[in-house]
């Protein structure tokens, strides 16, 4: 699947600052900081992409800016990043939208994916190394389902194929939810815990048998289409190997999606863990509720851009909130971000300024991706006087490299 073009990223090492340090991120599974330093100098990161029936709202944008910050910190440390992102271009919500609107599901998916790519390019988000749609990954999905069957971790139910959570000893180790909470969340987030005949209410679909009027693909599993969780497991294993460094997305994916995709990947490969760190973006609210398609309380990046908002102001407004804390969007955040952006740009154009706090910026970003503190550091630099003629240019390069703001 076609991705988007990445902007050039300045190398602070080439400007005399040496390499930064690999970042530490908050690991959802352990609750502790985890160093992201890769293996053999390569960081392997998988981030769950959109289901393309309505894109791109500010919750999406905040998520992909978080992992853009991870990429930039790793690149600044001299690491290579192999970043894979999926597109769930076949799933129940997309088919439901097609029925509601009378449009072909493929047309909706193509249109919304193109809009998402445009938004990411406008926000200067670094593109993934591999951008993979579920439809193009069906052979890999079938392969992992067959591997799970061979390990006794899958079973048939009325033509559908289910994953057995009993086959995964570490199931529950990502989110550490209670059984009652897992049941509740499974029901709220696309699962079918009440389906009769399942061995465990938390068992999830790997392959869904063809239904009248729905798309399907022929396979050794029978005609049908893939389940949600196994899609990401299959794509990650195919493109990143048996163990990755970072698995991420919004915090609403911790359970069931990341819990089950990790369990499926571990059982299929026998690896002791799927990811070294699980990193999540907190929820963004609007008008008193979590910003979500089901509630319809969405603020879209494309509509803000169409109204003339500078994408860098949108980026600044989102980076002003820590990724680990739920927060609510207010419309007055954009004028404040635009004013901040204007002040920064004016300071970058000055003939001189105080010394650029590169080490301090690297520290706050590298220690838990604390972008609000980084923005405050820049504000303080902007407000100060100095006679270093090289500082404005160096500061502009650092802000571009580490925060993606120009």
Beta strands, then each sheet from edge to edge (+ up, - down):
strand 1: 24-26
strand 2: 33-35
strand 3: 42-47
strand 4: 80-87
strand 5: 130-133
strand 6: 154-157
strand 7: 160-163
strand 8: 204-209
strand 9: 224-226
strand 10: 244-250
strand 11: 275-281
strand 12: 284-286
strand 13: 289-290
strand 14: 327-329
sheet 1: 1+ 2-
sheet 2: 5+ 4+ 3+ 10+ 11+
sheet 3: 6+ 7- 8+ 9-
sheet 4: 13+ 12- 14-
end
